[in-house]
Amino acid sequence: MEYVIGIVLILVVVEIITRKLYFKTHGVPYINKRIGEYPYNEFMEECEPPMHWKLKPGYNKGQISINSLGLRSPEPVAGRKRIWVIGESDYFGAKLASENKIWFRRLQQRLDSAGYDYQVMNGSIIGYNLAQTAKIVEALPVGKGDIVLLRPNQNDVSIAYIHGQDWKEGTTWPLTFVHNLERHKAWYLKVIDQSCFAMKMRKKMAKNDDRARSFAPKPGFQWEKLLGYQEEMLQRLTENAQQKGARVAFFDFSPSYGETVAVEEESKLSAIQSNWRGLVEGWSQYQFGIVEECIQRVAVPMGLPVLRIRSHILNDPNHYLLYHDLVHFNEKGHGVLANALYDELITARILDKGDTL
């Protein structure tokens, strides 16, 4: 018994020392990532191009609920005006362990508390490019007085960057990419990862991730072609929504990093995702560039408001603790995201004062 107590005390001391070293190295405390392991192969089904796959309407299991429109969103309520937010995997809520913590539910609570009679609808589907997004968005029951929030598509940027000179407009992620999103961590690894020391030892013994090689870019990135394609598609989506009587606004991309990464921020990013450098120093310049260029080419000429969500995220003193990885928010991050959306909607004066409960 004494040996057992001794071993436990040694492990406790080792854990304390490891966590202190972790904080000294990264500048943030060690937090075990509570990640939702989604059964993608159950709720995503293959369909005809250009969508190729879609969310299965009516799916409701565990932490995933898909409504009758094929969205991870509440069922539309008749007679209410709606706010349609068209994002990607970050707004879909990838890796979020509890659906009760997702941003659109928290934003709905803020709007209800303030007396606004809008229903928040999440039109974000994981992995979709802009052509896939347009196909589903144009079929949504957008009505007069609704608000549609659009964002230049980041999946298109990544796909175009990887394909280089071979990229063509509308190129999608392969269906195998979507299937491979489904992963399961053994129960004992989840227990081990509660310990900072055990996590670090496990990573040292782990094999290199072969997935990184599949993201190696080909030469000849077609920036102007990508930009023209996004401009055309966003204009099309804007005009479609306006013809239905909706108001349109743009919003930006809100990852854990900015256009430039200061030296003192590098260690914090490595705490979020160890291979951050190859990604951030690769296509991140284009991720921010596509947003700003499309704002200047589409939003400004059309007089559309622009919601600056990223500034709220980056101004949070603990914003490095809001993410599961470089772009996907954890539970705390979804709360900050919801508050940022609410504040920007108010600032932009896009909510009708008469649209109150």
N, C-alpha and C positions, 0 to 999 in steps of 0.2 A: 504493500500500500504506500509506503514511504517513497518507493521508487516511482510509482505512478504520480504521486503529488509532486515529486521533484521534476519529472519530465514535463508535467503540465506547467509548472512555474517557469521552467526554461523556455517553453514554447511561448508563454505569455510575454516574457522579457524580449525574446527574439521578435515577436510581433510588434511590440512597442517600438523597439529600435528600428525595425524595417519601416514602420509607418512614419517615424520621424525622418528617416533618410529619404523616404518617398516625398514627403512634404518639402524637404530641403532641395531635392532634385527638381521637382515639378512646380513647386510654389502653390500647390493645391492639395487638400487632404485626400487620402485614398477613399474612394467610395465604390463599393461593389455595384456593377452595372446590372440593374434588374431589368432584363430584356425579355420582352414577349416573343415567344417562338411561334410564329404564325403558321397555320397549315395552308400555305399558299395553294397547294395542289388540290385542296378541297374547295376553296371559294373563288378560284380563278379558273375560268374555262375558256377553251379555244373557240375562236369564231372567225368569220371571214375578214379579209383585209378591207380597209386599212387598219382596223382595230387589232386583229390577230388574237387578242384575248380580252376578256372583260370580267368584271366581278359578278358573281352568281347572285341574281336577285333573290331576296328572301333568306339568304344564308344567315344563320344566327347560332353561333357556337363559341363557347369560351369568351374570349375578349374581342371577338370580331362579330359585328352586326352589319349586314348589307341590306339596304332597303329595296323596295320594289322597283326603283329606278336604276338599280345596279350601282349604288353609291354607298360608301361608308358614311352614312348620314341618317338623320331621323326621317321618318316618313313625312312628306309634305302635308301641311295642314291647310285644308281648303279655306279660302277667304283671307289668308294672311300674306302680306308682302314678304319677300324673301331676299336674303343676302346670299348669293352664290359665290363661293370662294373656289377659284380654279387653280389649285397648286399642283404639287407632285408628291413624291414619297414623303417629304418632310411634313406636308399638311395632311396626307393620308394617315399619318401616325405610325409609320413603320417602327417596329421594335418597342412600341409602348406596351407596358405590361398590363395596365388597367385602362379599359376604354372609358371608364368614368372620369378619367383625368384628361381626356383628349380636349384639344383647344376649342372645338366648336361648341361643346357643352358648357365650357367656362365662359365663352363669349356670349352664349345665349343667356346665361345667368346675369351677366353684366347688363345686357340690353333689357332684360325683363325687370331687373331692379331699378333701372333708370326710367322705365315706363315706355320703352319703344316697342311698337308692335311689329317686329320683324322676326322671321324664323331664319336661323342660320343653317345653310345647306353646304355640305362639304362635297365639292365636285372634283376632288383630287384623287387620281388613280395612280398607283405605284407603277413606275416604269414607262408611262405613256410619253410619247413625243407630242409635238404640237398637232400633227395630222390626226393622231388618235384622239387627242383631247378635243379637237374641233368636231370630230364625228359625234362624240357623245354629248358635248355641250350644246351643239345646235339642235339636238333632239330633246333637250330638257324643257320642261314646262315653264320657261321664263315668261313672266307676265308684266303688265303695265305697273310701274312703280317699284319693280324689283331693282336690286343692285347687283351687278356682276363685277367681280374683282378678278382681273386677269394679270398674268405674269409671263414674261418671256420664258420659254421652255429651256430648262437646264439639261434635260436628257438629250435634247437635240444637240446641245453644245458638246456634251461628252461623246455622243455617237459620232458626230462629225469630226471631232478631234482624234478619235481612235482610228477612224477609217481614212482620214487624210484625203488624198487625191481620189480615192475610190468612193467617197461619200456622195450619196444622191438624196435629193429632197424626199423626206418621208421615210427614210431608213429607220427601222425600229430595232430595239434590242431583240435578239432571237428568243423564241419561246423557252428554250433551254435555260436562258438567263433567269427568266421568271421562276421556272421550276427549281432552280438551284438556290433561290432565296430561302427555301424551306430548309431549316437546319434545326438540329436538336442537340442540346448539351446534356450530357449524362448527369444524373442527379448528384453523383459524387463530385463532379466538377463544379456544380453550383454551390455545393457545400464548401469545397476547397477555396473557391473564389471569394468567400467571405473573409478569408485571410489574405492580407497584403503579401506576406512572406510566401505563402503557398502559391498565390497567383504568379508571383515573380519567378518562382522555381518552375512552375508549369510552363511558362512562356519560354524559359531558357531551354527546356527540353523539347519544345514543340518544333515540328518541321516547318520549313518555309512555306508560306502561302502561295500556291501555284496560281491562284486567281490573279495576282498582281501582274503576272506575265501576259494575261489575256487583255490587259488594259494598256499595253505598250502601244503608243501612237505610231501610225504610218506617216510618212512625210507628205507634205502638200496640203496642209489644213486650209480649207476653202472658206475663209472668213467672210468675204463679201457675198458669196453665194448663200451662206448660212444666214447672214444678216438680212439680205433681200427676201429670203424665204420666210423668216420670222415676221418681218415687217408686213408682208402680204397677208399672212395667216392671221396676225393680230388685228389688222384692219378689217378683215373678213369677219372675225368673231365679234369685234366691236360693233360693226354695222348690223350684224344679225341680231345682237342683243338690243340695240337701239330701235330697230324696226319693230321689235316686240314691245317697245315702250319702257325698256329698262334703262337705268343709268349705269355707266361703266366707269370704272377707275382701275388704274394699274397699281400693283404693289411689287416690292423688290424681293431679292434673294437674301436670305438671312442665315448664312452658315456661321460656324464658330470662329472663322478667320476673316480678315479684311483683305483689301487689295495688296497690302504689304504686311509682312509679319516682322515685328521688332524682335531683336535678339532675346529680350526678356520674356517674350511671349512663346518662344519656341518650345521651352520645356513644358509649358501648360498644354500646348497642342499635342505634344508627345504623350501626355497623360490621357488625352481623349482618344487618340489613334496613333499608334506607334509609327505607321508608314505615311504620316501626314505630308512629309516634305515632297515626295514624288508627285502627290496629287495637287497640293496647293501651288507648288512651283511649276506645275505643268499647265493645266487648262484653267486655273482659277482666274487668270487675267481675262480670259474670254467670258467666263461666267458673269463677272461684274460688267464687262464691256457690252455684252448683249443686252443687259437690262437698261443701261444708260443710253445706248444707241437707239433702242426701240422706243424709249420714253421720248427722246428728241424727235424721232421720225414719225411716231404714231400719236402718243399721248399729248404732246405739246401742240401740234397742228390741229388736233381734234378737240382741244380744250378739256382734256380728261384730267381729273385729279390723280395725284400719285401718292400712295401711302408708303411712307418711309419706315418700314417695320425694322429694318436692320439697325438703325440708329438706336432704337429702344433696347435691342438685344445687346449690342456692343457697349452701351452705356451702363448696363447692369454690372456692378463691380465684381460679381461672381458669375459672369456669363460663361466661363469655362466649365462651370458645374451644371450647365443647362442641357448638355448634349450626351447622347449615347456614343456618337461618333462625330465626324466632322460636320454633318448636316442634319442629323435626325435628333429631335428633341426628346429629352426624358420627361418624366412627369412634372418636375418643377419647371422645365423649359416650356411645356405646353401652357402652363399658367401664365408665364411671362409673355408668351406669344399671344394669348387671348387678350391680355391687358393692352398689349401694343396695338393690336387690331382695333380694339375699342377706342383707344385714345386717338388713333389716326382717323378713324371714321368720324369722330367728333370734330377733330381739328379741320378735316377736309370739308366739314359741313355737308356731307353727302346724305345724312339721315334727315328725313323730313321731320320737322318739329311737330307736324300734325299727325305723324304716324306713331301715336302713343296708345298704350292700352287704356 
